[in-house]
C-alpha cells in the first residue's frame, strides 16, 4: 500500500500494475516459504535461522528487482 499512497503525492514513485503483481507474488512466496520451512524444523532456534535465510533471500530478490544492485555493478 505504501507505493500506492506515495503515487498519489509524488511523481517519483511510478509503479505499474505488473509491479504490484510481482510485489504481491514475492511477498506470498516468502510467506509460504517460511510457513512450509518452519513446519519442517523442530526447534525455535532452527525456525529463527530458517526465517533469517528466507528474509535474506527476500531482500536479495527485492533489491535485484528494484535496481539490479548485484548484477549491474559498475554500470
N, C-alpha and C positions, 0 to 999 in steps of 0.2 A: 504494500500500500504506500510505502514511502515514495517510490518513484512516481506513482500516480498522483499523489498530492503535490510533489515537487514540480511536476509538469504543469500544474495549474498556476504556479507562481513564477517560474523561470523558464527561459528557453535553453538553459544549459543542460537540462535533462530531457532527452528526446528518445523515449522508448517506443518501439512499435509493438504491435500485438504479439509478434513472434518472440520478442524479448521477454514479455510477461509469461508466455507459454514455456519458454526454456527455463526461466527462473522457477516457475512452479514445478516443472519436471525435476530440476536439480534439488529443490527442497524435498520433494516427495521421495526421490531415490535415496537421498541422505537419511531421511527419517525412517524409511522402510529398512534400509541397510542396517541402521542402528538397532531397530527393533528385532530383526531377524538374527543379527550377530549377538545381541545381548541375551537372546534366548538360548544360544548355544553354549555360552560360557557359564561357569558355576559361581565364581566369587565376585564380590563387588570390585575388587582391585582389577580383575580382568575386564569387567564392564567399563571401568574408567579408562583403561588402556585402549580398549576397542573404540570407545567414544572419542578418545583423543586422536586415534588414527583416522577414524571416519571424519572428524572435524578438520583435520589437516588436509585430507583428500578433498573435502568440500571447498576449503579456502583456496587450494591449488586450482581446482577446476573453475571456481568463480573468478579468480584473478586472471586466469588464462583466457576465459571467455570475455572478460571485461576489457582488458587492454593487451593481451598477449605478452604478459610480463616475462614469461620464462622462455618462450620460443623466438621472440623478436629482439633479442639482446643486440644493442648497438645499431638498431635501425631507426 
